[in-house]
Amino acid sequence: MKTLNSILATAAIAPSILISGLGSALAQAISSPRVSTGNAAVSLSPVVVSGTRVEQSSFSLPMSIDVVEGLVVQDSQPRVNLSEALSRVPGVLIQNRQNYAQDLQVSIRGFGARSTFGIRGIRLVVDDIPASMPDGQGQAANINLGSVERIEVLRGPFSAIHGNASGGVIQAFTEDGPARATITGTLLGGSFGTSRGEIKLGGTLGGTKGADGNAIPGPFNYIVDISRFHTEGYRDHSAATRFQANAKLTYRVTNDSTLTLVFNELNQGDTRDPLGLTQGQMLANPRQADSRAITFNTRKSINNTQGGLVYEHKFSPETSLKLISYAGTRQVEQFLAIPRVAQIPETNSGGVVDLDRGFAGLGLRLAHRSSGPQPITLTGAIEYETFRERRKGYENFSGTTLGVRGDLRRDENNTVTSLSQYAQAEWQFTPSWSLSAGVRNTEVKFKSDDFFIRGGNGDDSGGVTYSKITPVVGLLFKATPTLNLYASGGQGFETPTFVELAYRPDDAAGLNFALRPSKSDNIEAGLKWLATNSTRVNLALFETRVSGEIVPATSSGGRATFQNASDTRRRGVEFSVDAYFARDLSAYVSYTYLDAVFRDQYSYRPAQAPAAVTVSEGNFLPGVSRNTAFGELAWRRGLPGFSGAVEALYRDRIFVNDVNTEAAKAYAIANVRVAYMRQIGAWKISGFARIDNLTGTRYVGSVIVNEANGRFYEPSPVRNYMVGLNASYTF
């Protein structure tokens, strides 16, 4: 009760926002939750699958889950970075590093904020295929935004039902092809030498005409999307070129069975890495690259190919089966800026990373829905995931030449496997009350075989196994047909990644077997209110307590080690209003308050420090913002006509390290976009123009948490422009 009271107390932090939003909605009449804007129908209670693994209305679930529709993802957007679409979602802090050699920085309620590269602590899924590895590390770059139908974002206790490192879940779904064959081409260009070209082809094959003359869709549906993106970059030494291909082919075997093939290819070669900047460098010239980026020609190449098969069969209207299988490969070569002198010790793994990874997985899911006065939905599943990588490290010099592959310094095979079983149930035991509950058992095994053994560098082979049972439970009360109240709670866990296990703080050989998973206790309470036929209000209060948080232990010579040394607490409020006015005008507002602190002190030794430093109890977690707000006012006229939008984003200051000695300042920016769309026979043509950071604000878009050399800051562009043209032809 004490914990719940502490959460409820945090609602007082933004009374004016909550009261004004709820008050205006109260003044309106209650009606249906579906509206039409332009030519597109918009649901304020969309169907989602992330929370329960079966299709259900988001309004009827005791959890925080938002849907970003494809219209929002693609409307006058570059369609390059996930941050374009998800900055609006409360509880999500997603930051564009302006560095395509690293991934976006994504955190949900503080989970994932600590990652210095890639995405960890957040579960990523695309068309039922995980984009996160079993150790919790993931990448968002292979999500093709040009063919996304919707993106679901799940937060809070029920995220844990997705397994290891599920502080939140981001799940993307590829659109189906249209009923008639359609080809679409897109070209855009903008500031800093940015361009993107895309070709998308979709349709349905095998259709016939019925006896009444109406078309009967064929059994084969397809969508294929190919794109090329290039930028010279806002900062020096940050040019990147990315090729993507995405395909989804669905065959209706029978009226009760479908087979779907999904394929994704990402090729991003020789991407420049400008590194972070110190505070002094950033103030002097935010567009510069650190001198070591030029000296060592820091860069990264990625080639990711994956495919999967999903088979669905309905035994009856109540019972269904889903089989999932996938496999893929990922090759990475990265040149780092580790000085030569730091690579003298035999235990140093060099300044060039050479990674060749293969990954695969299987899943079996069975769901049953009963009808009657007390309907119940039961879901059970078993999932297996694995990756095996050949990791090599080389010196980043040869003789006096820097930034090239030199002598071998690391050679090992690493394997991670995860085997999980879970069961979940939803039971509406009275007309007004429903119960959701689930439990998941997860076992994650790490194994490393070291082949680089010589004097001064012993055998680092070894393995470790982690397991955890994570229960969740939620209760929902239908106060009125348009107002639901809910509460939920659960436990989660997050294992170390292979990068965090790689070295021991005492410099001894072998994996860091002393490192354990962090564990979290999560509770949430909230409301979902369909205030009118065109207004939805969401409010959530939450608290998470993490024990054994994985934090830095030492940092030296380009090598970081980790420890379980502190407990943390995150509590906060998430609030959003989604409203549509008349036919064409819409508004969306979201606000997040997050109070994330260390509950006790710990010590670690940063690079080049003469002694260990102490992180004090009560220090704020780095990489997260206390206050975040987003607002958008959009006009969508439909065919033919103009559309446009103005959006604003505010983020509070963000500490860059655990000791809270520096922080990126708070900022507010505004973006504006306009578009025109017209139908000419079988052609649909549209063009758009947008200006981002309208006021030319200088700000830090992302920080590198606890960066060993003090290069914490990744500046974002001042005012910048983009124009685009889109044309589609329906056969």
C-alpha positions in Angstrom: 0.0 0.0 0.0 2.9 2.3 0.8 4.3 1.8 -2.7 0.9 2.5 -4.4 0.4 5.6 -2.3 3.8 6.9 -3.5 2.8 6.4 -7.1 -0.5 8.1 -6.6 1.3 11.0 -5.0 3.3 11.6 -8.2 0.1 12.6 -10.0 0.4 15.9 -8.3 3.5 16.9 -10.4 1.4 18.1 -13.3 -2.0 19.0 -12.0 -2.6 21.8 -14.5 -2.0 19.4 -17.5 -4.2 16.6 -16.1 -7.0 18.8 -14.9 -7.2 20.9 -18.1 -7.1 17.8 -20.3 -9.7 15.8 -18.3 -11.8 18.9 -17.7 -12.2 19.7 -21.4 -13.0 16.1 -22.2 -15.7 16.0 -19.4 -17.5 18.9 -21.1 -18.3 16.7 -24.1 -20.9 14.0 -24.6 -20.1 10.3 -24.6 -20.4 8.4 -27.9 -18.8 5.9 -30.3 -15.0 5.5 -30.3 -14.4 5.6 -34.1 -14.0 8.6 -36.3 -13.1 9.4 -39.9 -10.3 11.8 -40.9 -9.9 12.5 -44.6 -10.2 9.3 -46.4 -8.9 7.1 -43.5 -10.9 5.6 -40.7 -9.2 6.1 -37.3 -9.9 3.9 -34.3 -9.5 5.3 -30.8 -9.6 1.7 -29.5 -7.4 -0.2 -31.9 -6.9 -4.0 -31.9 -3.5 -5.0 -30.5 -1.7 -8.2 -30.0 1.4 -7.2 -28.0 -0.2 -7.4 -24.6 -1.8 -10.8 -24.8 -0.6 -12.4 -28.0 -4.2 -12.5 -29.3 -6.2 -9.8 -31.0 -8.0 -7.6 -28.5 -9.0 -4.0 -28.1 -6.4 -1.9 -26.4 -9.2 -0.2 -24.5 -10.1 -3.4 -22.7 -6.7 -4.4 -21.4 -5.2 -3.5 -18.0 -2.0 -2.3 -19.4 -0.4 0.7 -21.1 -0.2 0.1 -24.8 -0.2 2.6 -27.6 -0.5 2.1 -31.4 1.1 4.4 -34.0 -0.7 3.8 -37.2 1.0 3.6 -40.6 -0.6 7.0 -41.6 1.4 8.7 -38.8 4.6 6.7 -39.6 4.6 7.6 -43.3 2.7 10.9 -43.6 5.3 13.5 -44.8 8.1 11.7 -42.9 11.6 10.7 -44.0 10.8 7.0 -43.0 14.3 6.4 -41.9 14.4 6.4 -38.1 12.0 5.0 -35.6 12.3 8.2 -33.6 10.1 9.9 -36.3 7.1 7.9 -35.2 7.6 7.1 -31.5 8.6 10.4 -30.0 4.9 10.9 -29.4 4.4 7.9 -27.3 4.3 8.6 -23.5 6.9 6.7 -21.4 9.2 6.4 -24.4 12.4 8.4 -24.8 13.8 7.8 -28.2 16.8 9.8 -29.4 18.4 10.1 -32.8 22.2 10.1 -32.3 22.8 11.6 -35.8 25.3 8.7 -36.0 24.3 5.8 -38.2 27.3 3.8 -37.1 25.3 3.4 -33.8 21.6 2.7 -33.4 19.0 4.9 -31.9 19.0 5.4 -28.1 15.6 4.0 -26.9 14.4 3.7 -23.3 11.0 2.9 -21.9 10.3 4.1 -18.3 14.1 4.1 -17.9 14.8 0.6 -19.2 17.4 0.7 -22.0 18.7 4.2 -21.2 22.2 2.9 -20.1 23.0 1.4 -23.5 26.0 3.1 -25.2 25.3 1.4 -28.5 22.5 -0.5 -30.0 19.3 -1.1 -28.1 19.1 -3.2 -24.9 16.4 -3.7 -22.2 13.7 -3.2 -24.8 12.2 -6.1 -26.7 11.9 -5.5 -30.5 9.7 -7.6 -32.7 8.8 -7.4 -36.4 6.0 -9.5 -37.8 6.4 -12.0 -35.0 10.2 -12.3 -35.6 12.4 -11.0 -32.8 14.7 -8.1 -33.7 16.3 -8.6 -30.2 18.8 -11.3 -29.5 18.3 -13.7 -26.6 20.9 -11.8 -24.5 18.8 -8.6 -24.7 20.7 -6.7 -27.3 18.7 -5.5 -30.4 18.7 -3.2 -33.4 16.0 -1.1 -34.9 17.6 -0.2 -38.2 16.1 -3.2 -40.0 12.5 -2.0 -39.3 11.4 -0.7 -42.8 9.2 2.3 -42.1 8.1 2.6 -45.7 5.9 -0.5 -45.4 4.8 -0.4 -41.8 1.1 -0.9 -41.1 1.3 -0.1 -37.4 3.7 -0.1 -34.4 2.6 -1.2 -31.0 4.4 0.0 -27.8 3.7 -1.9 -24.6 4.9 -0.6 -21.3 4.6 -1.7 -17.7 4.3 -5.0 -15.9 2.9 -7.0 -18.8 6.0 -6.4 -20.8 7.7 -9.1 -18.8 5.6 -11.8 -20.4 7.8 -11.2 -23.5 10.8 -12.6 -21.6 14.4 -11.5 -20.9 15.2 -7.8 -21.1 11.6 -6.8 -21.7 11.4 -3.4 -19.9 9.1 -2.5 -22.7 8.0 -4.0 -26.1 8.1 -2.3 -29.5 6.4 -4.5 -32.1 6.1 -3.5 -35.8 3.7 -5.0 -38.4 4.2 -4.9 -42.1 1.2 -3.8 -44.2 -0.6 -6.3 -46.5 -0.6 -5.6 -50.2 -3.7 -3.8 -51.7 -6.5 -5.7 -53.4 -5.2 -4.5 -56.8 -1.6 -4.5 -58.0 -0.1 -1.1 -57.1 3.4 0.2 -57.6 4.6 3.2 -55.6 7.8 5.3 -56.0 9.1 7.8 -53.5 12.0 10.4 -53.8 13.0 12.8 -51.2 15.9 15.1 -50.5 17.0 17.5 -47.8 19.7 19.2 -45.8 23.1 17.8 -45.3 23.1 15.9 -48.5 20.2 13.7 -47.5 18.3 11.6 -50.0 16.0 8.6 -50.1 14.5 6.6 -52.9 11.9 3.8 -52.5 10.0 1.5 -54.7 7.1 -0.5 -53.3 5.0 -3.1 -55.1 2.0 -4.8 -53.7 -1.2 -6.6 -54.7 -3.3 -9.8 -54.7 -3.1 -12.7 -57.1 -5.5 -15.5 -58.0 -8.7 -13.5 -57.6 -12.0 -14.4 -59.4 -15.4 -13.0 -59.8 -18.3 -14.4 -57.9 -21.7 -15.2 -59.4 -22.9 -11.7 -58.4 -20.1 -10.2 -60.4 -18.2 -8.9 -57.4 -14.5 -9.6 -57.1 -13.3 -12.4 -54.8 -9.8 -11.8 -53.4 -7.2 -14.3 -54.5 -5.3 -16.5 -52.1 -1.8 -14.8 -52.6 -1.1 -11.4 -51.1 2.3 -9.7 -51.5 4.2 -6.5 -50.6 7.8 -5.8 -51.6 9.6 -2.7 -50.5 13.2 -1.6 -51.6 14.8 1.6 -50.6 18.2 3.5 -50.5 19.0 6.2 -48.0 22.1 8.4 -48.1 23.3 11.3 -46.0 26.5 13.3 -45.7 25.5 13.9 -42.1 25.0 17.0 -39.9 28.4 16.4 -38.3 31.8 15.9 -39.9 32.7 12.3 -40.6 29.1 11.1 -40.3 28.2 10.1 -43.9 26.1 6.9 -44.3 24.4 4.9 -47.0 21.7 2.3 -46.2 20.0 -0.2 -48.5 16.9 -2.0 -47.3 14.6 -4.6 -48.7 11.5 -5.9 -47.1 9.0 -8.5 -48.3 5.9 -10.1 -46.9 4.2 -12.9 -48.9 1.0 -14.4 -47.6 -0.7 -17.5 -49.0 -4.2 -18.5 -47.8 -3.9 -22.3 -47.9 -7.5 -22.8 -46.9 -10.2 -20.7 -45.3 -8.7 -21.6 -41.9 -5.0 -21.6 -42.7 -2.5 -19.0 -43.8 1.3 -19.2 -44.5 3.3 -16.0 -44.4 6.9 -15.5 -45.5 8.7 -12.4 -44.3 12.1 -11.3 -45.5 14.3 -8.4 -44.5 17.7 -7.2 -45.8 19.8 -4.4 -44.4 23.1 -3.4 -45.9 25.0 -0.4 -44.5 28.6 -0.3 -45.6 31.5 2.0 -44.5 29.3 4.2 -42.2 31.3 7.0 -40.6 31.3 7.4 -36.8 32.0 11.0 -35.6 32.1 9.8 -32.0 30.7 11.9 -29.1 31.9 15.3 -28.1 33.0 16.8 -24.9 31.1 19.7 -23.5 33.8 22.1 -24.6 33.9 20.7 -28.1 30.2 20.9 -28.4 30.0 24.5 -27.4 32.9 25.4 -29.8 31.5 23.6 -32.8 28.6 21.1 -32.5 29.2 19.9 -36.2 32.7 18.7 -35.6 33.9 15.2 -35.2 36.3 14.3 -32.4 39.8 14.4 -33.7 40.3 10.7 -33.0 37.5 9.9 -35.3 39.5 11.3 -38.2 42.9 9.9 -36.9 41.5 6.3 -36.7 38.9 6.7 -39.4 36.2 5.3 -37.1 33.5 3.5 -39.1 31.2 0.6 -39.2 29.8 -1.8 -41.8 26.6 -3.9 -41.2 25.0 -6.6 -43.3 21.9 -8.2 -41.8 19.7 -10.7 -43.7 16.8 -12.6 -42.1 13.7 -14.4 -43.0 10.9 -16.3 -41.3 7.8 -18.4 -41.8 4.6 -18.0 -39.9 1.8 -20.6 -40.2 -1.6 -19.9 -38.6 -4.4 -22.4 -38.4 -7.9 -22.0 -36.9 -9.2 -25.4 -35.6 -12.5 -23.6 -34.9 -13.7 -20.0 -34.3 -12.5 -20.3 -30.7 -9.2 -22.2 -31.1 -6.1 -21.3 -33.2 -2.5 -22.3 -33.6 0.5 -20.3 -34.7 3.9 -21.7 -35.7 6.9 -19.3 -36.1 10.3 -20.1 -37.4 13.1 -17.7 -38.5 16.8 -17.6 -39.2 19.3 -14.9 -40.2 22.9 -13.7 -40.4 24.5 -10.5 -39.3 28.1 -9.4 -40.2 29.6 -6.4 -38.5 33.0 -4.8 -38.9 33.8 -1.7 -36.7 36.9 0.4 -36.4 37.2 2.0 -33.0 39.3 4.9 -31.7 41.3 3.0 -29.1 44.8 4.4 -28.8 47.8 2.2 -29.7 49.2 2.4 -26.2 46.0 1.1 -24.7 46.4 -2.1 -26.9 49.8 -3.0 -25.5 48.5 -5.4 -22.8 48.0 -9.0 -24.1 44.5 -9.0 -22.6 43.3 -6.1 -24.8 41.1 -7.2 -27.6 42.2 -4.5 -30.1 40.5 -1.6 -31.9 38.7 -3.5 -34.7 35.6 -5.6 -34.1 34.9 -8.4 -36.6 31.6 -10.2 -35.9 29.9 -12.9 -37.9 26.7 -14.0 -36.3 24.0 -16.6 -37.2 20.7 -16.6 -35.3 17.5 -18.6 -35.4 14.3 -19.4 -33.5 11.2 -21.4 -33.2 7.8 -20.7 -31.6 4.6 -22.6 -31.0 1.5 -20.7 -29.7 -1.9 -22.1 -29.0 -4.9 -19.8 -28.1 -8.5 -20.6 -27.1 -11.4 -18.2 -26.6 -14.6 -19.3 -25.0 -17.9 -17.4 -25.2 -20.8 -17.1 -22.8 -21.5 -14.9 -19.8 -18.0 -15.3 -18.4 -15.7 -15.5 -21.5 -12.1 -16.6 -21.0 -9.1 -16.5 -23.3 -6.2 -18.9 -22.7 -2.8 -18.7 -24.4 0.1 -21.0 -24.1 3.4 -21.0 -25.9 7.0 -22.3 -26.0 9.8 -20.3 -27.6 13.4 -21.1 -28.5 16.0 -18.6 -29.6 19.7 -18.9 -30.3 22.6 -17.1 -31.8 26.1 -18.2 -32.5 28.8 -15.7 -33.3 32.4 -15.8 -34.4 34.0 -12.7 -32.8 37.5 -11.5 -33.7 39.4 -8.5 -32.6 42.3 -6.9 -34.4 44.7 -4.0 -33.7 43.5 -0.8 -35.5 47.0 -0.1 -36.8 49.7 -1.6 -39.0 53.1 -0.2 -38.5 52.6 3.6 -38.4 49.3 3.5 -40.3 46.2 4.0 -38.2 42.6 3.0 -38.9 43.4 -0.2 -40.7 43.2 -3.9 -39.6 46.3 -5.1 -37.9 47.3 -8.1 -35.9 44.8 -10.5 -34.3 44.0 -9.8 -30.6 40.8 -11.7 -30.0 39.3 -14.9 -31.4 36.3 -16.7 -29.9 32.9 -18.4 -30.5 30.0 -17.1 -28.4 26.7 -18.8 -28.1 23.5 -17.7 -26.4 20.3 -19.8 -26.2 17.0 -19.1 -24.6 14.2 -21.5 -23.9 10.9 -20.1 -22.6 7.4 -21.3 -21.8 4.5 -19.0 -20.9 0.8 -19.1 -20.2 -1.6 -16.2 -20.2 -5.3 -15.9 -19.4 -8.0 -13.2 -19.6 -11.2 -13.8 -17.8 -14.3 -11.5 -17.7 -15.9 -12.9 -14.6 -18.6 -10.3 -14.4 -19.9 -7.8 -16.9 -17.9 -5.1 -15.2 -14.7 -6.9 -14.1 -12.0 -8.8 -16.0 -8.8 -10.4 -14.8 -5.6 -10.9 -16.8 -2.7 -13.0 -15.6 0.3 -14.7 -16.9 3.5 -16.5 -16.0 6.7 -17.0 -18.0 9.7 -19.3 -17.3 12.9 -18.2 -19.1 16.3 -19.9 -19.2 19.2 -18.2 -20.9 22.5 -19.9 -21.5 25.8 -18.2 -22.3 28.9 -20.1 -23.6 32.2 -18.8 -24.9 35.0 -20.8 -26.5 38.3 -18.9 -26.6 40.8 -19.6 -29.3 43.2 -16.8 -28.6 45.4 -18.2 -25.9 49.0 -17.2 -25.5 51.5 -15.8 -22.9 49.8 -13.1 -20.9 46.4 -14.0 -22.2 44.9 -17.1 -20.7 41.9 -19.2 -21.7 38.8 -17.1 -21.4 36.4 -19.9 -22.2 33.4 -20.5 -20.0 29.7 -20.4 -19.6 26.8 -19.4 -17.3 23.1 -20.1 -17.2 20.4 -17.7 -15.9 16.7 -18.6 -15.3 13.7 -16.7 -13.9 10.0 -17.2 -13.5 8.1 -13.9 -14.1 4.5 -13.6 -13.1 2.1 -10.7 -14.0 -1.5 -10.0 -13.1 -3.9 -7.2 -13.9 -7.5 -6.2 -13.0 -9.8 -4.0 -15.1 -13.1 -2.4 -14.0 -15.6 -1.1 -16.5 -16.9 1.9 -14.6 -19.0 2.9 -17.6 -19.2 1.7 -21.2 -16.6 4.4 -22.1 -14.4 4.5 -18.9 -12.1 1.7 -17.8 -10.0 1.7 -14.6 -7.2 -0.8 -14.1 -4.3 -1.9 -11.9 -1.5 -4.4 -12.7 1.7 -5.7 -11.2 4.5 -8.1 -12.1 8.1 -9.0 -12.0 10.7 -8.9 -14.8 14.4 -9.6 -15.2 17.3 -8.5 -17.4 20.4 -10.7 -18.0 23.8 -9.2 -18.8 24.5 -9.0 -22.5 27.6 -10.8 -23.9 29.4 -7.5 -24.1 28.9 -6.9 -20.3 30.0 -10.5 -19.5 33.1 -10.3 -21.6 35.6 -9.1 -19.0 36.1 -9.3 -15.3 36.8 -6.2 -13.1 39.9 -7.9 -11.6 41.5 -8.3 -15.1 41.5 -12.1 -14.6 40.8 -14.3 -17.6 37.3 -15.6 -18.3 33.7 -14.3 -18.3 32.4 -12.2 -15.5 30.5 -15.0 -13.8 29.9 -12.8 -10.7 27.5 -10.6 -12.8 23.9 -11.6 -12.2 20.6 -10.5 -13.9 18.8 -7.4 -12.5 15.3 -8.0 -11.2 12.4 -5.6 -11.3 9.1 -5.3 -9.4 6.5 -3.3 -11.4 3.1 -1.9 -10.5 0.8 0.3 -12.5 -2.7 1.9 -12.1 -4.6 4.0 -14.7 -7.6 4.8 -16.7 -8.7 4.7 -20.3 -11.6 7.0 -21.2 -13.4 7.4 -24.5 -14.7 10.9 -23.6 -16.5 11.4 -26.9 -16.8 9.7 -30.3 -13.6 11.6 -31.2 -11.6 11.9 -28.0 -9.6 9.4 -26.0 -7.8 10.0 -22.7 -5.2 7.7 -21.2 -3.6 8.1 -17.8 -1.1 5.7 -16.1 0.7 5.9 -12.7 3.6 3.5 -12.3 6.5 2.5 -10.1 9.4 0.1 -10.8 12.0 -1.0 -8.3 15.1 -2.7 -9.8 17.4 -4.7 -7.6 20.9 -5.6 -8.8 21.0 -2.9 -11.5 23.9 -3.6 -13.9 26.2 -0.6 -13.6 29.9 0.2 -14.5 32.7 -1.3 -12.5 35.9 -0.2 -14.3 36.8 1.5 -17.6 40.3 1.5 -19.0 42.0 1.1 -22.4 38.7 0.8 -24.3 37.5 -2.0 -22.1 34.5 -1.6 -19.8 33.5 -4.0 -17.0 30.3 -4.2 -15.1 28.9 -5.1 -11.7 25.6 -5.5 -9.8 26.0 -2.7 -7.3 22.9 -0.6 -6.9 19.1 -0.7 -6.7 17.1 1.9 -8.5 13.5 3.2 -8.4 11.5 4.7 -11.3 8.1 6.2 -10.7 6.0 8.5 -12.8 3.0 9.5 -14.7 2.0 9.1 -18.4 -0.8 11.0 -19.9 -2.2 11.4 -23.4 -5.2 12.9 -25.2 -6.0 11.9 -28.8 -8.8 14.1 -30.3 -10.4 14.6 -33.7 -12.4 17.8 -34.6 -15.0 17.6 -37.3 -13.7 15.7 -40.4 -10.1 16.9 -41.0 -8.5 18.4 -37.9 -6.9 16.3 -35.1 -4.8 17.0 -32.1 -2.6 14.8 -30.0 -0.8 15.6 -26.7 1.3 13.4 -24.5 3.2 14.0 -21.3 5.6 11.9 -19.2 7.0 12.5 -15.8 9.7 10.1 -14.7 11.5 10.2 -11.4 14.3 7.7 -11.7 17.0 7.5 -9.0 19.6 5.3 -7.4 18.3 3.9 -4.1 21.8 3.3 -2.7 25.4 4.4 -3.4 28.0 2.4 -5.2 31.6 3.0 -6.5 33.3 2.4 -9.8 36.6 3.5 -11.4 36.3 5.4 -14.7 39.0 5.7 -17.3 42.1 7.7 -16.3 40.8 8.4 -12.8 43.3 8.2 -10.0 40.7 6.6 -7.7 37.2 5.2 -7.6 34.3 7.6 -7.6 31.2 7.3 -5.6 27.6 7.5 -7.0 25.5 8.9 -4.3 22.1 7.6 -3.2 19.4 9.8 -4.7 21.4 10.5 -7.9 19.2 10.7 -11.0 19.6 7.9 -13.6 21.6 9.1 -16.6 20.1 9.0 -20.1 16.5 9.8 -19.1 14.5 12.9 -18.9 12.4 13.9 -15.9 9.8 15.7 -18.0 8.9 15.0 -21.6 6.0 16.4 -23.6 4.8 16.1 -27.2 2.0 17.9 -29.1 0.7 17.8 -32.7 -2.0 19.7 -34.5 -2.7 18.1 -37.9 -5.0 18.9 -40.8 -5.7 16.1 -43.3 -8.0 17.0 -46.1 -8.0 13.7 -48.1 -8.2 13.4 -51.9 -7.7 15.9 -53.5 -6.3 18.5 -51.1 -3.8 19.9 -48.8 -2.7 18.6 -45.4 -0.3 19.9 -42.9 0.8 19.6 -39.3 2.7 21.4 -36.6 4.4 19.4 -33.8 6.3 20.4 -30.7 8.6 18.4 -28.5 10.0 19.3 -25.0 12.6 17.3 -23.1 14.0 18.1 -19.7 17.8 18.0 -19.0 19.5 14.6 -19.2 22.4 13.6 -17.0 25.2 12.0 -18.9 26.8 10.0 -16.1 25.9 8.2 -12.8 27.7 10.8 -10.7 25.5 13.6 -12.2 28.4 16.0 -12.8 27.2 17.0 -16.3 23.9 17.1 -18.1 22.6 17.9 -21.5 20.3 21.0 -21.2 16.5 21.0 -21.6 15.2 22.0 -25.0 12.0 22.6 -26.9 11.7 22.3 -30.7 9.0 22.7 -33.3 8.5 21.0 -36.7 6.1 21.9 -39.5 5.1 20.0 -42.6 2.7 20.5 -45.5 1.6 18.1 -48.3 -0.7 18.0 -51.3 -2.3 14.9 -52.7 -4.2 14.4 -56.0 -5.8 11.5 -57.9 -5.4 11.5 -61.7 -7.0 8.4 -63.2 -5.1 5.4 -61.9 -2.3 7.6 -60.6 -2.1 9.0 -57.0 0.5 11.8 -56.7 1.5 13.6 -53.6 4.3 15.9 -52.5 5.4 17.3 -49.2 7.8 19.7 -47.6 8.9 19.9 -44.0 11.0 22.1 -41.8 12.4 20.5 -38.6 13.7 22.5 -35.6 11.9 25.6 -37.0 13.4 28.0 -34.5 17.0 26.8 -35.1 17.6 25.7 -31.5 21.0 24.3 -30.7 20.5 21.2 -28.6 21.9 17.8 -27.7 19.7 15.1 -29.3 21.4 12.2 -27.5 24.0 11.4 -24.9 26.5 8.5 -24.5 26.0 7.4 -20.9 29.2 7.1 -18.8 31.4 7.6 -21.9 34.9 6.8 -20.6 36.6 9.8 -22.2 34.0 12.4 -21.4 32.7 12.5 -25.0 29.1 12.3 -23.8 27.3 14.6 -26.3 25.8 14.0 -29.7 24.4 17.3 -31.1 21.4 17.5 -33.3 20.9 19.7 -36.4 19.7 23.2 -36.2 16.9 24.2 -38.7 16.8 21.8 -41.6 14.6 21.0 -44.6 13.2 18.2 -46.6 11.0 17.8 -49.7 9.5 14.7 -51.2 7.5 13.4 -54.1 5.4 10.2 -54.0 3.6 8.6 -57.0 1.6 5.4 -57.2 -0.1 3.6 -60.0 -2.9 1.0 -59.6 -3.2 -1.5 -62.4 
